[in-house]
C-alpha cells in the first residue's frame, strides 16, 4: 500500500526544475526574436512616417514659394523662401470708366484685380511683381526696400488692392510682368537642421542676407521632426525654359535604427 505521506524526492524536484528551465529557455528563444523584430519594424515605420511627413510639409511650402525666392545656406542646413498665400493678375489696360490700372511709370497706390482673389489679403501682406533673384540688388523681394514688392493697405477687397506707400512714398514697381502676374506674400519661411531637430521658422522679418543660425531669427520655431541625425538641402535654379530643382535629404536615427530619405521638388520660377 502507498504511503499517504510520501512526496517528491529532491532528485525529482531538481529534474522538474531543469526540464522547466530548458522549456522556458527554448520558449524565450522562439518568442524574443519575433517580438524584437516587431519592435524594430514599428520603430522603422515610425521613423519613415516622421521623415515623409517632414518632407511633404517642406514640399508644400516650396511649391508655394515666390518665384526665384528660394535660397540655401552654404552648408545645406538652412533653406529659406518667401511664402505666398494667393496670386492673380493685375489690370494693365483700361476697361472703361471706373477701372483702375496699375501704373509702372508713376507712383500708384491701387489697382484692380482681373477676376478675384480667394480672399482679401491681410493688411501688411506683400504684393510682389516679377521677382528675379534672391540675392541681387534689383528684382529681389528680400530687400527691406525692394523695388518689386509693396504692402497691402486697409480698404482692399478681393477685386481691388490698395497699396501702403507710407514706408516708401516714391515706390514704383521696377518691372511689369509679361503675364500681368502678382503674388501675395505673407513673409519668409525657413527650414533649419539644428541640434538633432528639423525646425520651421516663420513670422520674422525679411533680410537681404539669409539667416543661417538659430539665434538670428528672433522667433521661436515650430518643431517639424526629431531624431534628426543629418540633413542636406540643395537647390539648382532653373531658367525660363526649365524648372528649378530642390533636393531634400533627411536622415533620422533612433535606438540604433537609422534611415535616409531623399526627395526632389520641381520649382516653377517663371515670374
FIRODREN-102360 format. One record per atom (N, C-alpha, C): x, y, z; residue in three letters. Coordinates in steps of 0.02 Angstrom, whole numbers, padded with zeros to 5 digits, always signed. Each point is the difference from the previous one (the first is absolute). Example, Ala and Ser with C-alpha at 12.3 -4.5 7.8 and 13.67 -1.06 7.14 Angstrom:
<pts>
+00660-00284+00390Ala;-00045+00059+00000Ala;+00045+00060+00000Ala;-00018+00053-00036Ser;+00042+00059+00003Ser;-00039+00055+00037Ser;
</pts>
This chain:
<pts>
+00043-00060+00000Unk;-00043+00060+00000Unk;+00044+00062+00000Unk;-00023+00052-00040Unk;+00038+00063-00006Unk;-00004+00039+00065Unk;+00056+00027+00019Unk;+00003+00041+00060Unk;-00032+00068-00015Unk;-00054+00019+00035Unk;-00034+00063-00014Unk;+00043+00061+00014Unk;+00054-00009+00037Unk;+00043+00057+00016Unk;+00060+00005-00046Unk;+00002-00043-00051Unk;+00058+00001-00045Unk;-00002+00062-00043Unk;+00057+00030-00020Unk;+00005+00059-00042Unk;+00052-00009-00054Unk;+00020+00058-00030Unk;+00052-00003-00052Unk;+00068-00002+00033Unk;+00043-00034-00033Unk;+00069-00001+00024Unk;+00036+00062-00026Unk;+00056+00015+00029Unk;+00040+00058-00020Unk;+00022-00006-00073Unk;+00017-00062-00019Unk;+00022-00010-00069Unk;-00057+00013-00049Unk;-00061-00021+00017Unk;-00058+00011-00043Unk;-00014+00076-00007Unk;+00005+00035+00055Unk;-00011+00073-00003Unk;+00052+00034-00044Unk;+00063-00020+00007Unk;+00053+00029-00040Unk;-00010-00016-00074Unk;-00023-00060-00015Unk;-00012-00019-00070Unk;-00056+00043-00029Unk;-00054+00010+00039Unk;-00056+00041-00024Unk;+00023+00072-00012Unk;+00039+00027+00048Unk;+00025+00068-00008Unk;+00043+00006-00063Unk;+00042-00049-00011Unk;+00044+00001-00059Unk;-00041-00003-00064Unk;-00050-00044-00001Unk;-00042-00006-00061Unk;-00038+00065-00013Unk;-00028+00030+00054Unk;-00037+00063-00008Unk;+00047+00055-00025Unk;+00061+00002+00025Unk;+00049+00051-00021Unk;+00017-00008-00074Unk;+00009-00064-00020Unk;+00016-00012-00071Unk;-00058+00022-00045Unk;-00061-00019+00020Unk;-00059+00019-00040Unk;-00007+00076-00001Unk;+00010+00032+00058Unk;-00005+00074+00002Unk;+00052+00033-00043Unk;+00062-00026+00001Unk;+00052+00028-00041Unk;-00014-00006-00074Unk;-00026-00059-00020Unk;-00017-00010-00070Unk;-00058+00046-00020Unk;-00049+00005+00045Unk;-00058+00043-00014Unk;+00021+00072-00007Unk;+00044+00024+00045Unk;+00023+00070-00004Unk;+00038+00012-00064Unk;+00038-00052-00021Unk;+00038+00008-00062Unk;-00045+00009-00060Unk;-00054-00037-00002Unk;-00047+00004-00057Unk;-00044+00062+00004Unk;-00012+00026+00061Unk;-00044+00058+00008Unk;+00038+00066-00008Unk;+00061+00003+00027Unk;+00037+00062+00002Unk;+00014+00028-00070Unk;+00020-00044-00045Unk;+00018+00023-00067Unk;-00059+00032-00037Unk;-00060-00032-00001Unk;-00057+00033-00032Unk;-00020+00065+00034Unk;+00004+00002+00067Unk;-00017+00062+00036Unk;+00049+00055-00018Unk;+00065-00017-00001Unk;+00050+00050-00018Unk;-00008+00023-00071Unk;-00017-00047-00045Unk;-00011+00019-00070Unk;-00060+00046-00006Unk;-00052-00013+00038Unk;-00060+00043-00001Unk;+00018+00070+00025Unk;+00039+00004+00054Unk;+00019+00065+00027Unk;+00044+00039-00049Unk;+00046-00036-00033Unk;+00042+00033-00051Unk;-00041+00026-00058Unk;-00047-00041-00022Unk;-00043+00020-00056Unk;-00043+00060+00018Unk;-00027+00000+00062Unk;-00040+00056+00023Unk;+00041+00064+00003Unk;+00061-00005+00026Unk;+00044+00058+00004Unk;+00018+00025-00070Unk;+00014-00046-00045Unk;+00018+00019-00068Unk;-00059+00035-00035Unk;-00060-00027+00010Unk;-00060+00030-00030Unk;-00012+00070+00028Unk;+00013+00009+00065Unk;-00009+00065+00031Unk;+00050+00051-00029Unk;+00061-00021-00009Unk;+00051+00045-00028Unk;-00017+00018-00073Unk;-00022-00050-00038Unk;-00018+00014-00070Unk;-00058+00049-00004Unk;-00050-00011+00043Unk;-00059+00044+00000Unk;+00020+00071+00019Unk;+00043+00007+00051Unk;+00022+00066+00022Unk;+00039+00035-00055Unk;+00044-00036-00034Unk;+00040+00030-00053Unk;-00044+00020-00059Unk;-00046-00044-00019Unk;-00044+00016-00057Unk;-00044+00060+00015Unk;-00027+00004+00061Unk;-00042+00057+00018Unk;+00040+00065-00003Unk;+00063-00002+00025Unk;+00042+00060-00001Unk;+00014+00022-00072Unk;+00016-00048-00043Unk;+00016+00016-00070Unk;-00061+00025-00037Unk;-00059-00029+00015Unk;-00061+00024-00033Unk;-00016+00071+00021Unk;+00012+00015+00064Unk;-00014+00069+00023Unk;+00047+00049-00035Unk;+00063-00019-00006Unk;+00047+00043-00036Unk;-00021+00008-00072Unk;-00022-00054-00031Unk;-00021+00003-00070Unk;-00058+00048-00010Unk;-00049-00001+00046Unk;-00057+00046-00006Unk;+00024+00073+00001Unk;+00045+00016+00046Unk;+00024+00069+00005Unk;+00041+00018-00062Unk;+00041-00046-00023Unk;+00043+00015-00058Unk;-00042+00014-00061Unk;-00054-00037-00009Unk;-00043+00010-00058Unk;-00040+00065+00005Unk;-00004+00029+00060Unk;-00034+00064+00008Unk;+00050+00058+00004Unk;+00063-00014-00015Unk;+00051+00052+00005Unk;-00008+00051-00056Unk;+00014+00063+00016Unk;+00003+00051-00052Unk;+00054-00019-00050Unk;-00014+00004-00065Unk;+00051-00019-00050Unk;+00067+00035+00014Unk;+00053-00039-00006Unk;+00069+00025+00009Unk;+00015+00025+00070Unk;-00036-00026+00050Unk;+00013+00022+00069Unk;+00034-00054+00043Unk;+00010-00059-00028Unk;+00033-00053+00040Unk;+00074+00015+00008Unk;+00025-00011+00060Unk;+00072+00004+00011Unk;+00020-00050+00054Unk;+00059-00030-00009Unk;+00025-00052+00045Unk;+00068+00021+00026Unk;+00012-00012+00064Unk;+00064+00019+00031Unk;+00057-00042-00030Unk;+00061+00024+00007Unk;+00058-00033-00030Unk;+00010-00071+00028Unk;-00019-00010+00063Unk;+00009-00067+00030Unk;-00060-00045-00011Unk;-00052+00024-00035Unk;-00058-00042-00015Unk;-00046-00014+00058Unk;+00007+00038+00055Unk;-00040-00012+00060Unk;-00061+00046+00007Unk;-00002+00054-00039Unk;-00055+00048+00003Unk;-00028+00013-00069Unk;-00065-00003-00006Unk;-00035+00015-00062Unk;-00051+00054+00014Unk;+00000+00053-00040Unk;-00045+00056+00011Unk;-00039+00016-00064Unk;-00061+00024+00008Unk;-00042+00020-00056Unk;-00047+00055+00022Unk;-00028+00036-00049Unk;-00054+00047+00014Unk;-00066-00035-00015Unk;-00041-00007+00050Unk;-00060-00041-00003Unk;-00059+00041-00028Unk;-00032-00027-00052Unk;-00058+00034-00029Unk;-00065-00033+00023Unk;-00052+00040+00006Unk;-00065-00026+00021Unk;-00053+00008-00055Unk;+00016+00040-00051Unk;-00048+00011-00054Unk;+00036+00034-00057Unk;-00035+00010-00054Unk;+00030+00034-00057Unk;-00053+00012-00053Unk;+00015+00044-00046Unk;-00049+00015-00052Unk;+00032+00041-00055Unk;-00042+00035-00037Unk;+00022+00042-00055Unk;-00025+00071+00011Unk;+00044+00048-00008Unk;-00019+00070+00009Unk;-00026+00028-00067Unk;-00041+00052+00006Unk;-00027+00033-00060Unk;+00054+00047-00028Unk;+00019-00013-00063Unk;+00052+00040-00032Unk;-00029+00047-00053Unk;-00061-00013-00022Unk;-00032+00042-00050Unk;-00068+00021+00024Unk;-00020+00059-00019Unk;-00064+00027+00022Unk;-00058-00041-00029Unk;-00049-00012+00043Unk;-00060-00036-00023Unk;-00060+00045+00000Unk;+00013+00065-00002Unk;-00055+00047+00000Unk;-00002+00040+00064Unk;-00051+00040+00007Unk;-00006+00044+00059Unk;-00002-00042+00064Unk;+00035+00025+00050Unk;-00001-00033+00065Unk;+00052-00054+00009Unk;+00036-00017-00052Unk;+00052-00051+00007Unk;+00065+00032+00023Unk;+00040-00039+00036Unk;+00061+00026+00030Unk;+00058-00044-00023Unk;+00042+00026-00045Unk;+00057-00038-00024Unk;+00061+00013+00045Unk;+00048-00046-00001Unk;+00061+00008+00039Unk;+00052+00037-00042Unk;+00024+00055+00026Unk;+00048+00042-00036Unk;+00072-00025+00014Unk;+00041+00000-00052Unk;+00070-00018+00009Unk;+00047+00059-00017Unk;-00029+00056-00015Unk;+00040+00060-00016Unk;-00011+00056+00050Unk;-00044-00011+00048Unk;-00013+00051+00051Unk;-00024-00034+00064Unk;+00004+00036+00055Unk;-00023-00027+00064Unk;-00074-00017-00005Unk;-00018-00060+00023Unk;-00069-00022-00004Unk;-00018-00035+00065Unk;-00056+00016+00029Unk;-00017-00027+00066Unk;-00056-00052-00002Unk;-00022-00020-00060Unk;-00053-00050-00003Unk;-00005-00028-00071Unk;-00033-00058-00005Unk;-00013-00028-00067Unk;-00056-00052+00006Unk;-00031-00013-00057Unk;-00052-00052-00004Unk;+00032-00068-00012Unk;-00033-00051+00027Unk;+00020-00070-00012Unk;-00045-00027-00055Unk;+00030-00031-00049Unk;-00039-00033-00052Unk;-00028-00065+00029Unk;-00065-00007+00000Unk;-00030-00057+00035Unk;-00007+00017+00074Unk;+00023-00045+00042Unk;-00006+00012+00072Unk;+00049-00045+00037Unk;+00027+00027+00055Unk;+00040-00042+00045Unk;-00047-00044+00042Unk;+00029-00049+00033Unk;-00041-00045+00041Unk;-00029+00037+00060Unk;+00037+00047+00026Unk;-00023+00040+00057Unk;+00038+00066+00001Unk;-00023+00046+00039Unk;+00036+00064+00007Unk;+00067-00012+00035Unk;+00055+00020-00030Unk;+00065-00010+00033Unk;+00004+00038+00066Unk;+00036-00028+00046Unk;+00009+00033+00065Unk;+00040+00064-00009Unk;-00018+00051+00038Unk;+00038+00063-00001Unk;+00072-00015+00019Unk;+00047+00025-00039Unk;+00071-00013+00013Unk;+00028-00056-00041Unk;-00043-00038-00036Unk;+00025-00050-00046Unk;+00037+00034-00058Unk;+00049-00033-00027Unk;+00038+00028-00056Unk;-00034-00015-00066Unk;+00003+00047-00046Unk;-00022-00011-00069Unk;+00062+00004-00044Unk;+00023-00058-00022Unk;+00062-00004-00038Unk;-00014-00010-00074Unk;+00038+00034-00042Unk;-00007-00005-00072Unk;+00069-00011-00031Unk;+00006-00053-00038Unk;+00059-00015-00040Unk;+00063-00006+00044Unk;-00002-00046+00047Unk;+00060-00013+00041Unk;+00050-00040-00041Unk;+00062+00024-00002Unk;+00051-00029-00044Unk;+00057-00035+00037Unk;+00010+00017+00063Unk;+00059-00026+00035Unk;-00012-00001+00075Unk;+00042-00038+00035Unk;-00003-00001+00073Unk;+00061+00033+00030Unk;+00042+00028-00042Unk;+00062+00029+00026Unk;+00021+00066-00033Unk;-00031+00019-00054Unk;+00021+00060-00036Unk;-00025+00064+00032Unk;+00021+00056-00029Unk;-00019+00065+00025Unk;-00063+00027-00033Unk;-00026-00035-00050Unk;-00061+00020-00034Unk;-00041-00063-00017Unk;-00066+00007+00004Unk;-00042-00058-00013Unk;+00005-00052+00055Unk;+00015+00022+00060Unk;+00011-00045+00057Unk;-00047+00020+00057Unk;-00051-00040+00012Unk;-00051+00016+00050Unk;+00025-00008+00071Unk;+00059-00028+00010Unk;+00027-00005+00068Unk;+00025+00066+00026Unk;+00016+00047-00043Unk;+00028+00064+00021Unk;-00051+00039+00042Unk;+00022+00033+00053Unk;-00047+00038+00042Unk;-00040+00052-00040Unk;+00033+00033-00048Unk;-00034+00047-00045Unk;+00006-00027-00071Unk;-00033-00056-00011Unk;+00004-00032-00066Unk;-00034+00042-00053Unk;+00025-00006-00061Unk;-00030+00038-00055Unk;-00055-00039-00036Unk;-00017-00059+00028Unk;-00052-00040-00033Unk;-00053-00025+00049Unk;-00001+00028+00061Unk;-00052-00020+00048Unk;-00018+00058+00045Unk;-00065+00010+00008Unk;-00027+00050+00047Unk;-00057-00035+00037Unk;-00029+00032+00050Unk;-00045-00035+00045Unk;-00073+00021-00007Unk;-00043-00046+00019Unk;-00072+00011-00004Unk;-00022+00050+00053Unk;-00042+00047-00020Unk;-00027+00049+00046Unk;-00073-00017+00017Unk;-00026+00032+00052Unk;-00069-00011+00019Unk;-00047+00022-00056Unk;-00060-00030+00000Unk;-00050+00017-00050Unk;+00004-00041-00063Unk;+00046-00048-00003Unk;+00005-00043-00058Unk;-00057-00050-00002Unk;-00013-00028-00059Unk;-00050-00052-00009Unk;+00031-00054-00045Unk;-00034-00056-00009Unk;+00028-00051-00045Unk;+00006+00023-00073Unk;-00035+00054-00019Unk;+00004+00023-00069Unk;+00035+00067-00008Unk;+00020+00030+00056Unk;+00034+00065-00003Unk;+00048+00006+00058Unk;+00064+00015-00014Unk;+00051+00003+00052Unk;+00024+00072+00009Unk;+00002+00020+00063Unk;+00031+00064+00019Unk;+00071-00014+00024Unk;+00047+00042-00019Unk;+00070-00010+00017Unk;+00022+00051+00052Unk;+00037-00023+00050Unk;+00025+00042+00054Unk;+00067+00029-00020Unk;+00002+00064-00015Unk;+00061+00034-00020Unk;+00032+00039+00056Unk;-00023-00011+00061Unk;+00025+00042+00056Unk;+00074-00009+00013Unk;+00026-00060-00011Unk;+00072-00012+00012Unk;+00043+00016-00061Unk;-00032+00009-00057Unk;+00037+00013-00062Unk;-00045+00042-00046Unk;-00007+00064+00014Unk;-00049+00043-00036Unk;+00013+00005-00075Unk;+00060-00011-00022Unk;+00015+00007-00072Unk;+00003-00068-00035Unk;-00028-00051+00031Unk;+00006-00067-00028Unk;-00035-00006-00068Unk;+00036-00030-00048Unk;-00027-00019-00065Unk;+00028-00069-00016Unk;-00043-00047-00019Unk;+00025-00066-00018Unk;+00052+00006-00056Unk;+00057-00033+00010Unk;+00056+00006-00047Unk;-00016-00032-00068Unk;-00038-00053+00000Unk;-00014-00036-00062Unk;-00072-00025+00000Unk;-00029-00001-00058Unk;-00066-00030-00008Unk;+00008-00074-00016Unk;-00052-00038+00012Unk;+00001-00072-00016Unk;-00028-00010-00070Unk;+00034-00041-00042Unk;-00027-00013-00067Unk;-00069-00030+00001Unk;-00017-00034+00056Unk;-00066-00032+00005Unk;-00044+00034+00052Unk;+00021+00061+00021Unk;-00038+00040+00049Unk;-00010-00036+00066Unk;+00048-00039+00020Unk;-00005-00039+00062Unk;+00023+00040+00060Unk;-00034-00012+00056Unk;+00025+00024+00064Unk;-00011-00055+00051Unk;+00038+00002+00054Unk;-00004-00051+00053Unk;-00009+00034+00067Unk;-00042-00031+00042Unk;-00011+00024+00068Unk;+00047-00039+00047Unk;+00046+00036+00032Unk;+00051-00031+00042Unk;-00015+00015+00073Unk;-00003-00053+00041Unk;-00012+00012+00071Unk;+00063+00002+00042Unk;+00058-00014-00031Unk;+00063+00006+00036Unk;+00048-00056-00015Unk;+00061+00005+00027Unk;+00050-00053-00011Unk;-00013-00060+00044Unk;+00023-00058-00024Unk;-00004-00063+00037Unk;+00068-00034-00007Unk;+00026-00027+00055Unk;+00063-00036-00002Unk;-00007-00068+00032Unk;+00033-00050-00030Unk;+00008-00066+00030Unk;+00072-00007+00021Unk;+00011-00023+00062Unk;+00068-00002+00027Unk;+00012-00067+00036Unk;+00058-00030-00014Unk;+00023-00059+00036Unk;+00043+00024+00058Unk;-00025-00009+00061Unk;+00034+00027+00058Unk;-00006-00049+00059Unk;+00056-00018+00029Unk;+00002-00039+00062Unk;-00045-00062-00002Unk;+00005-00037-00055Unk;-00038-00062-00005Unk;-00074+00010-00016Unk;-00019+00059-00022Unk;-00070+00015-00017Unk;-00004+00035-00067Unk;-00058-00008-00032Unk;-00017+00040-00059Unk;-00052+00050+00022Unk;+00017+00064-00004Unk;-00044+00054+00023Unk;-00024+00042-00058Unk;-00059+00030+00009Unk;-00029+00045-00049Unk;-00009+00069+00032Unk;+00031+00051-00029Unk;-00005+00068+00025Unk;-00046+00041-00046Unk;-00042+00040+00029Unk;-00042+00046-00038Unk;-00016+00060+00046Unk;-00027+00053-00030Unk;-00018+00058+00040Unk;+00058+00046+00016Unk;+00056-00008-00034Unk;+00056+00045+00010Unk;+00007+00046-00060Unk;+00041+00050+00005Unk;+00004+00051-00052Unk;+00045-00024-00058Unk;-00014+00029-00059Unk;+00042-00015-00058Unk;+00069+00031+00009Unk;+00051-00035-00024Unk;+00068+00025+00004Unk;+00036-00010-00066Unk;+00044+00046-00017Unk;+00038-00007-00062Unk;+00044-00061+00002Unk;+00028-00016+00060Unk;+00042-00059+00009Unk;-00040-00054+00034Unk;+00009-00061-00022Unk;-00038-00056+00029Unk;+00022-00015+00071Unk;-00048-00007+00047Unk;+00017-00020+00068Unk;+00025-00073+00000Unk;+00057-00012+00030Unk;+00029-00067-00002Unk;+00021-00025+00069Unk;-00025+00031+00053Unk;+00009-00026+00067Unk;-00065+00010+00038Unk;-00012-00045+00048Unk;-00065+00000+00035Unk;-00013+00065+00038Unk;+00053+00034+00024Unk;-00010+00059+00041Unk;-00015+00063-00039Unk;+00001-00003-00067Unk;-00009+00061-00039Unk;-00072+00010-00023Unk;-00044-00047+00011Unk;-00069+00007-00024Unk;-00042+00045+00044Unk;+00011-00002+00065Unk;-00038+00043+00045Unk;-00068-00026+00017Unk;-00017-00061-00022Unk;-00064-00031+00015Unk;+00012-00073+00018Unk;-00047-00029+00035Unk;+00005-00071+00018Unk;-00023-00043-00059Unk;+00034-00056-00012Unk;-00019-00041-00058Unk;-00055-00049+00016Unk;-00030-00027-00052Unk;-00047-00055+00006Unk;+00039-00064-00014Unk;-00008-00050+00043Unk;+00036-00063-00008Unk;-00031-00042-00055Unk;+00041-00021-00048Unk;-00024-00041-00056Unk;+00018-00073+00009Unk;+00061-00014+00022Unk;+00022-00069+00010Unk;+00055-00002+00053Unk;+00001-00056+00038Unk;+00052-00012+00050Unk;+00043-00059-00024Unk;+00049-00018+00040Unk;+00045-00056-00015Unk;+00035+00010-00067Unk;+00015+00062-00017Unk;+00033+00014-00064Unk;+00075-00010+00008Unk;+00026-00050-00036Unk;+00072-00014+00002Unk;+00038+00044-00048Unk;-00029+00015-00058Unk;+00033+00042-00050Unk;-00052+00022-00050Unk;+00014+00055-00033Unk;-00042+00022-00056Unk;+00042+00044-00047Unk;-00023+00005-00060Unk;+00035+00041-00049Unk;-00050+00024-00052Unk;-00001+00066-00011Unk;-00044+00030-00050Unk;+00044+00029-00056Unk;-00023-00007-00061Unk;+00035+00030-00056Unk;-00051+00026-00050Unk;+00021+00049-00039Unk;-00046+00032-00047Unk;+00037+00017-00064Unk;-00028-00024-00055Unk;+00026+00017-00067Unk;-00051+00045-00033Unk;+00013+00065-00005Unk;-00049+00046-00031Unk;-00013-00019-00073Unk;-00060+00008-00020Unk;-00017-00013-00070Unk;+00008+00062-00042Unk;-00023-00004-00060Unk;-00002+00057-00046Unk;-00071+00004-00026Unk;-00012+00048-00044Unk;-00068+00009-00025Unk;-00025-00062-00036Unk;+00046-00040-00028Unk;-00020-00060-00036Unk;+00000-00062+00044Unk;+00025+00004+00060Unk;+00006-00060+00042Unk;-00012+00018+00073Unk;-00037-00043+00035Unk;-00014+00012+00070Unk;+00062-00010+00042Unk;+00001+00033+00059Unk;+00053-00012+00048Unk;-00011-00066+00035Unk;+00050-00024+00036Unk;-00005-00065+00034Unk;+00029+00006+00070Unk;-00043-00015+00050Unk;+00022-00002+00070Unk;+00008-00073+00020Unk;+00057-00017+00029Unk;+00012-00067+00025Unk;+00004+00002+00076Unk;-00041-00042+00032Unk;-00005-00002+00072Unk;+00023-00068+00024Unk;+00050-00003+00041Unk;+00025-00063+00029Unk;-00007+00004+00075Unk;-00035-00048+00029Unk;-00014+00000+00072Unk;+00015-00068+00029Unk;+00043-00002+00052Unk;+00018-00063+00033Unk;-00024+00002+00072Unk;-00038-00051+00020Unk;-00024-00006+00069Unk;+00030-00061+00032Unk;+00012+00003+00065Unk;+00031-00057+00036Unk;-00031-00005+00069Unk;-00014-00062+00020Unk;-00029-00012+00067Unk;+00015-00071+00022Unk;+00030-00007+00060Unk;+00014-00065+00030Unk;+00037-00047-00048Unk;+00050+00027-00034Unk;+00039-00041-00045Unk;-00030-00009-00069Unk;-00062+00021-00009Unk;-00033-00005-00065Unk;+00007+00067-00036Unk;+00022-00001-00062Unk;+00008+00062-00038Unk;-00024-00009-00071Unk;-00021+00055-00030Unk;-00022-00002-00070Unk;+00011+00069-00030Unk;+00006+00001-00066Unk;+00010+00062-00037Unk;-00049+00002-00058Unk;-00038+00055-00004Unk;-00047+00011-00055Unk;+00024+00057-00043Unk;-00007-00008-00065Unk;+00018+00051-00049Unk;-00062+00019-00039Unk;-00012+00066-00003Unk;-00060+00024-00035Unk;+00019+00060-00042Unk;-00027+00003-00061Unk;+00014+00056-00045Unk;-00065+00035-00019Unk;+00003+00066-00004Unk;-00058+00041-00014Unk;+00016+00046-00058Unk;-00040-00001-00053Unk;+00008+00047-00055Unk;-00031+00067+00018Unk;+00035+00052-00018Unk;-00022+00068+00017Unk;-00008+00041-00065Unk;-00060+00024-00010Unk;-00012+00042-00058Unk;+00019+00072+00017Unk;+00050+00027-00034Unk;+00026+00066+00017Unk;-00021+00054-00049Unk;-00045-00015-00046Unk;-00023+00052-00046Unk;-00036+00053+00040Unk;+00026+00062+00002Unk;-00030+00051+00042Unk;-00064+00030-00029Unk;
</pts>
